[in-house]
Amino acid sequence: MPGSAGKASKLLLLVDSRLRVTISDRRVLLGTFLAFDKFMNLVLADCEEHRTTTTSKDGTSTQSTQRRSLGLVILRGENVVSISVEGPPPARGAAKATPGGPGAVRALGRGQPVAAPAGLGQAAPFGVGGGVGGMGRGAPM
């Protein structure tokens, strides 16, 4: 396929961007673009589905928009109708500058002292909790 390498490189520039993807049944998915393949299958994180429905009553039609949170989505490329950029990728240094929220993982780093859980004595061998029946550090077996 001529020109497919150009399309792949353009998509590669959009990784980590916030995308709006319209699929064949007219639903719109908003999510963070993580990955794609040669079939245009897409992986979106923190994805939301937006669906517009039209109802008719007594000759008047009303439109309503429903929003649903989906999370991580793998979208088959066959269903993709259009892709547009909602927001740019975050700055590379921004991830380090933002403090973590509840449940965020923060590395201690190598060699950081870790406090022993309560109930373990000082005489315990490394990695063993206290010893059983007088068998602690230096006790004969």
Rosetta constraint file for C-alpha pairs under 8 A:
AtomPair CA 3 CA 7 HARMONIC 6.69 0.50
AtomPair CA 4 CA 8 HARMONIC 6.30 0.50
AtomPair CA 5 CA 9 HARMONIC 6.27 0.50
AtomPair CA 6 CA 10 HARMONIC 6.27 0.50
AtomPair CA 7 CA 11 HARMONIC 6.23 0.50
AtomPair CA 8 CA 12 HARMONIC 6.06 0.50
AtomPair CA 8 CA 38 HARMONIC 7.88 0.50
AtomPair CA 9 CA 13 HARMONIC 6.53 0.50
AtomPair CA 10 CA 14 HARMONIC 6.98 0.50
AtomPair CA 11 CA 15 HARMONIC 6.88 0.50
AtomPair CA 14 CA 33 HARMONIC 7.12 0.50
AtomPair CA 14 CA 85 HARMONIC 7.98 0.50
AtomPair CA 14 CA 88 HARMONIC 7.83 0.50
AtomPair CA 14 CA 89 HARMONIC 7.30 0.50
AtomPair CA 15 CA 32 HARMONIC 7.95 0.50
AtomPair CA 15 CA 33 HARMONIC 5.31 0.50
AtomPair CA 15 CA 34 HARMONIC 5.54 0.50
AtomPair CA 15 CA 35 HARMONIC 6.68 0.50
AtomPair CA 15 CA 89 HARMONIC 7.24 0.50
AtomPair CA 16 CA 32 HARMONIC 5.72 0.50
AtomPair CA 16 CA 33 HARMONIC 5.13 0.50
AtomPair CA 16 CA 34 HARMONIC 5.72 0.50
AtomPair CA 16 CA 88 HARMONIC 7.81 0.50
AtomPair CA 16 CA 89 HARMONIC 4.97 0.50
AtomPair CA 16 CA 90 HARMONIC 7.27 0.50
AtomPair CA 17 CA 32 HARMONIC 5.61 0.50
AtomPair CA 17 CA 33 HARMONIC 5.60 0.50
AtomPair CA 17 CA 85 HARMONIC 7.01 0.50
AtomPair CA 17 CA 86 HARMONIC 7.57 0.50
AtomPair CA 17 CA 87 HARMONIC 5.90 0.50
AtomPair CA 17 CA 88 HARMONIC 4.96 0.50
AtomPair CA 17 CA 89 HARMONIC 4.16 0.50
AtomPair CA 17 CA 90 HARMONIC 7.49 0.50
AtomPair CA 18 CA 30 HARMONIC 7.01 0.50
AtomPair CA 18 CA 31 HARMONIC 5.52 0.50
AtomPair CA 18 CA 32 HARMONIC 4.46 0.50
AtomPair CA 18 CA 33 HARMONIC 6.17 0.50
AtomPair CA 18 CA 85 HARMONIC 6.14 0.50
AtomPair CA 18 CA 86 HARMONIC 5.21 0.50
AtomPair CA 18 CA 87 HARMONIC 4.87 0.50
AtomPair CA 18 CA 88 HARMONIC 6.47 0.50
AtomPair CA 18 CA 89 HARMONIC 6.97 0.50
AtomPair CA 19 CA 29 HARMONIC 7.93 0.50
AtomPair CA 19 CA 30 HARMONIC 5.64 0.50
AtomPair CA 19 CA 31 HARMONIC 5.57 0.50
AtomPair CA 19 CA 32 HARMONIC 6.15 0.50
AtomPair CA 19 CA 33 HARMONIC 6.32 0.50
AtomPair CA 19 CA 83 HARMONIC 6.76 0.50
AtomPair CA 19 CA 84 HARMONIC 5.75 0.50
AtomPair CA 19 CA 85 HARMONIC 4.65 0.50
AtomPair CA 19 CA 86 HARMONIC 5.16 0.50
AtomPair CA 19 CA 87 HARMONIC 7.04 0.50
AtomPair CA 20 CA 28 HARMONIC 6.62 0.50
AtomPair CA 20 CA 29 HARMONIC 5.68 0.50
AtomPair CA 20 CA 30 HARMONIC 4.60 0.50
AtomPair CA 20 CA 31 HARMONIC 6.86 0.50
AtomPair CA 20 CA 83 HARMONIC 5.80 0.50
AtomPair CA 20 CA 84 HARMONIC 5.20 0.50
AtomPair CA 20 CA 85 HARMONIC 6.16 0.50
AtomPair CA 20 CA 86 HARMONIC 6.11 0.50
AtomPair CA 21 CA 28 HARMONIC 5.62 0.50
AtomPair CA 21 CA 29 HARMONIC 5.09 0.50
AtomPair CA 21 CA 30 HARMONIC 6.41 0.50
AtomPair CA 21 CA 80 HARMONIC 6.93 0.50
AtomPair CA 21 CA 81 HARMONIC 7.47 0.50
AtomPair CA 21 CA 82 HARMONIC 5.77 0.50
AtomPair CA 21 CA 83 HARMONIC 4.58 0.50
AtomPair CA 21 CA 84 HARMONIC 6.52 0.50
AtomPair CA 22 CA 26 HARMONIC 6.22 0.50
AtomPair CA 22 CA 27 HARMONIC 5.91 0.50
AtomPair CA 22 CA 28 HARMONIC 4.50 0.50
AtomPair CA 22 CA 29 HARMONIC 6.36 0.50
AtomPair CA 22 CA 80 HARMONIC 6.25 0.50
AtomPair CA 22 CA 81 HARMONIC 5.51 0.50
AtomPair CA 22 CA 82 HARMONIC 5.21 0.50
AtomPair CA 22 CA 83 HARMONIC 6.51 0.50
AtomPair CA 23 CA 27 HARMONIC 5.70 0.50
AtomPair CA 23 CA 28 HARMONIC 6.40 0.50
AtomPair CA 23 CA 29 HARMONIC 7.80 0.50
AtomPair CA 23 CA 79 HARMONIC 5.27 0.50
AtomPair CA 23 CA 80 HARMONIC 4.62 0.50
AtomPair CA 23 CA 81 HARMONIC 5.10 0.50
AtomPair CA 23 CA 82 HARMONIC 7.09 0.50
AtomPair CA 24 CA 79 HARMONIC 5.19 0.50
AtomPair CA 24 CA 80 HARMONIC 6.30 0.50
AtomPair CA 24 CA 81 HARMONIC 5.84 0.50
AtomPair CA 26 CA 51 HARMONIC 7.51 0.50
AtomPair CA 27 CA 49 HARMONIC 6.87 0.50
AtomPair CA 27 CA 50 HARMONIC 6.05 0.50
AtomPair CA 27 CA 51 HARMONIC 5.10 0.50
AtomPair CA 27 CA 52 HARMONIC 7.54 0.50
AtomPair CA 28 CA 49 HARMONIC 5.83 0.50
AtomPair CA 28 CA 50 HARMONIC 5.14 0.50
AtomPair CA 28 CA 51 HARMONIC 6.50 0.50
AtomPair CA 29 CA 47 HARMONIC 6.48 0.50
AtomPair CA 29 CA 48 HARMONIC 5.60 0.50
AtomPair CA 29 CA 49 HARMONIC 4.66 0.50
AtomPair CA 29 CA 50 HARMONIC 6.27 0.50
AtomPair CA 30 CA 47 HARMONIC 5.41 0.50
AtomPair CA 30 CA 48 HARMONIC 5.22 0.50
AtomPair CA 30 CA 49 HARMONIC 6.57 0.50
AtomPair CA 30 CA 50 HARMONIC 7.88 0.50
AtomPair CA 31 CA 44 HARMONIC 5.19 0.50
AtomPair CA 31 CA 45 HARMONIC 5.52 0.50
AtomPair CA 31 CA 46 HARMONIC 5.46 0.50
AtomPair CA 31 CA 47 HARMONIC 4.10 0.50
AtomPair CA 31 CA 48 HARMONIC 6.40 0.50
AtomPair CA 32 CA 44 HARMONIC 5.20 0.50
AtomPair CA 32 CA 45 HARMONIC 4.97 0.50
AtomPair CA 32 CA 46 HARMONIC 6.33 0.50
AtomPair CA 32 CA 47 HARMONIC 6.96 0.50
AtomPair CA 33 CA 42 HARMONIC 7.40 0.50
AtomPair CA 33 CA 43 HARMONIC 6.18 0.50
AtomPair CA 33 CA 44 HARMONIC 4.80 0.50
AtomPair CA 33 CA 45 HARMONIC 6.62 0.50
AtomPair CA 34 CA 42 HARMONIC 7.63 0.50
AtomPair CA 34 CA 43 HARMONIC 5.42 0.50
AtomPair CA 34 CA 44 HARMONIC 5.71 0.50
AtomPair CA 34 CA 45 HARMONIC 6.78 0.50
AtomPair CA 35 CA 42 HARMONIC 5.88 0.50
AtomPair CA 35 CA 43 HARMONIC 5.13 0.50
AtomPair CA 35 CA 44 HARMONIC 7.51 0.50
AtomPair CA 36 CA 40 HARMONIC 5.82 0.50
AtomPair CA 36 CA 41 HARMONIC 5.40 0.50
AtomPair CA 36 CA 42 HARMONIC 4.62 0.50
AtomPair CA 36 CA 43 HARMONIC 6.33 0.50
AtomPair CA 37 CA 41 HARMONIC 5.69 0.50
AtomPair CA 37 CA 42 HARMONIC 7.22 0.50
AtomPair CA 39 CA 77 HARMONIC 5.81 0.50
AtomPair CA 39 CA 78 HARMONIC 7.75 0.50
AtomPair CA 40 CA 76 HARMONIC 7.27 0.50
AtomPair CA 40 CA 77 HARMONIC 4.38 0.50
AtomPair CA 40 CA 78 HARMONIC 7.56 0.50
AtomPair CA 41 CA 74 HARMONIC 7.06 0.50
AtomPair CA 41 CA 75 HARMONIC 5.56 0.50
AtomPair CA 41 CA 76 HARMONIC 4.63 0.50
AtomPair CA 41 CA 77 HARMONIC 4.06 0.50
AtomPair CA 41 CA 78 HARMONIC 7.65 0.50
AtomPair CA 42 CA 74 HARMONIC 5.75 0.50
AtomPair CA 42 CA 75 HARMONIC 5.05 0.50
AtomPair CA 42 CA 76 HARMONIC 6.66 0.50
AtomPair CA 42 CA 77 HARMONIC 6.62 0.50
AtomPair CA 43 CA 72 HARMONIC 7.34 0.50
AtomPair CA 43 CA 73 HARMONIC 5.72 0.50
AtomPair CA 43 CA 74 HARMONIC 4.58 0.50
AtomPair CA 43 CA 75 HARMONIC 6.25 0.50
AtomPair CA 44 CA 72 HARMONIC 5.82 0.50
AtomPair CA 44 CA 73 HARMONIC 5.17 0.50
AtomPair CA 44 CA 74 HARMONIC 6.50 0.50
AtomPair CA 44 CA 75 HARMONIC 7.75 0.50
AtomPair CA 45 CA 71 HARMONIC 5.87 0.50
AtomPair CA 45 CA 72 HARMONIC 4.45 0.50
AtomPair CA 45 CA 73 HARMONIC 6.39 0.50
AtomPair CA 46 CA 69 HARMONIC 7.69 0.50
AtomPair CA 46 CA 70 HARMONIC 7.08 0.50
AtomPair CA 46 CA 71 HARMONIC 4.47 0.50
AtomPair CA 46 CA 72 HARMONIC 5.88 0.50
AtomPair CA 47 CA 69 HARMONIC 6.28 0.50
AtomPair CA 47 CA 70 HARMONIC 5.32 0.50
AtomPair CA 47 CA 71 HARMONIC 4.87 0.50
AtomPair CA 47 CA 72 HARMONIC 6.18 0.50
AtomPair CA 47 CA 73 HARMONIC 6.68 0.50
AtomPair CA 48 CA 67 HARMONIC 6.85 0.50
AtomPair CA 48 CA 68 HARMONIC 5.62 0.50
AtomPair CA 48 CA 69 HARMONIC 4.44 0.50
AtomPair CA 48 CA 70 HARMONIC 5.43 0.50
AtomPair CA 48 CA 71 HARMONIC 7.05 0.50
AtomPair CA 49 CA 67 HARMONIC 5.65 0.50
AtomPair CA 49 CA 68 HARMONIC 5.10 0.50
AtomPair CA 49 CA 69 HARMONIC 6.29 0.50
AtomPair CA 49 CA 70 HARMONIC 6.80 0.50
AtomPair CA 50 CA 65 HARMONIC 6.69 0.50
AtomPair CA 50 CA 66 HARMONIC 5.74 0.50
AtomPair CA 50 CA 67 HARMONIC 4.68 0.50
AtomPair CA 50 CA 68 HARMONIC 6.64 0.50
AtomPair CA 51 CA 65 HARMONIC 5.56 0.50
AtomPair CA 51 CA 66 HARMONIC 5.22 0.50
AtomPair CA 51 CA 67 HARMONIC 6.55 0.50
AtomPair CA 52 CA 63 HARMONIC 6.65 0.50
AtomPair CA 52 CA 64 HARMONIC 5.65 0.50
AtomPair CA 52 CA 65 HARMONIC 4.36 0.50
AtomPair CA 52 CA 66 HARMONIC 6.32 0.50
AtomPair CA 53 CA 63 HARMONIC 5.58 0.50
AtomPair CA 53 CA 64 HARMONIC 5.41 0.50
AtomPair CA 53 CA 65 HARMONIC 6.33 0.50
AtomPair CA 53 CA 66 HARMONIC 7.77 0.50
AtomPair CA 54 CA 61 HARMONIC 6.48 0.50
AtomPair CA 54 CA 62 HARMONIC 5.57 0.50
AtomPair CA 54 CA 63 HARMONIC 4.41 0.50
AtomPair CA 54 CA 64 HARMONIC 6.49 0.50
AtomPair CA 55 CA 61 HARMONIC 5.43 0.50
AtomPair CA 55 CA 62 HARMONIC 5.40 0.50
AtomPair CA 55 CA 63 HARMONIC 6.44 0.50
AtomPair CA 56 CA 60 HARMONIC 5.52 0.50
AtomPair CA 56 CA 61 HARMONIC 4.17 0.50
AtomPair CA 56 CA 62 HARMONIC 6.42 0.50
AtomPair CA 57 CA 61 HARMONIC 6.34 0.50
AtomPair CA 75 CA 79 HARMONIC 7.56 0.50
AtomPair CA 75 CA 80 HARMONIC 7.88 0.50
AtomPair CA 76 CA 80 HARMONIC 7.25 0.50
AtomPair CA 90 CA 94 HARMONIC 6.72 0.50
AtomPair CA 90 CA 95 HARMONIC 7.96 0.50
AtomPair CA 91 CA 95 HARMONIC 7.67 0.50
AtomPair CA 93 CA 97 HARMONIC 6.62 0.50
AtomPair CA 94 CA 98 HARMONIC 6.26 0.50
AtomPair CA 100 CA 104 HARMONIC 5.03 0.50
AtomPair CA 100 CA 105 HARMONIC 7.36 0.50
AtomPair CA 100 CA 106 HARMONIC 7.68 0.50
AtomPair CA 108 CA 112 HARMONIC 6.31 0.50
AtomPair CA 116 CA 120 HARMONIC 6.87 0.50
AtomPair CA 120 CA 124 HARMONIC 6.92 0.50
AtomPair CA 120 CA 129 HARMONIC 5.45 0.50
AtomPair CA 120 CA 130 HARMONIC 5.57 0.50
AtomPair CA 121 CA 129 HARMONIC 7.43 0.50
AtomPair CA 121 CA 130 HARMONIC 5.60 0.50
AtomPair CA 122 CA 130 HARMONIC 7.88 0.50
AtomPair CA 123 CA 130 HARMONIC 6.67 0.50
AtomPair CA 123 CA 136 HARMONIC 6.33 0.50
AtomPair CA 123 CA 137 HARMONIC 5.83 0.50
AtomPair CA 124 CA 128 HARMONIC 6.07 0.50
AtomPair CA 124 CA 129 HARMONIC 5.79 0.50
AtomPair CA 124 CA 130 HARMONIC 4.35 0.50
AtomPair CA 124 CA 131 HARMONIC 6.24 0.50
AtomPair CA 124 CA 136 HARMONIC 5.69 0.50
AtomPair CA 124 CA 137 HARMONIC 5.88 0.50
AtomPair CA 125 CA 129 HARMONIC 7.35 0.50
AtomPair CA 125 CA 130 HARMONIC 7.25 0.50
AtomPair CA 125 CA 131 HARMONIC 7.75 0.50
AtomPair CA 125 CA 136 HARMONIC 6.60 0.50
AtomPair CA 125 CA 137 HARMONIC 5.35 0.50
AtomPair CA 130 CA 136 HARMONIC 6.28 0.50
AtomPair CA 131 CA 135 HARMONIC 4.94 0.50
AtomPair CA 131 CA 136 HARMONIC 4.54 0.50
AtomPair CA 131 CA 137 HARMONIC 7.79 0.50
AtomPair CA 132 CA 136 HARMONIC 7.18 0.50
AtomPair CA 134 CA 139 HARMONIC 7.13 0.50
AtomPair CA 135 CA 139 HARMONIC 5.26 0.50
AtomPair CA 135 CA 140 HARMONIC 7.32 0.50
AtomPair CA 135 CA 141 HARMONIC 7.35 0.50
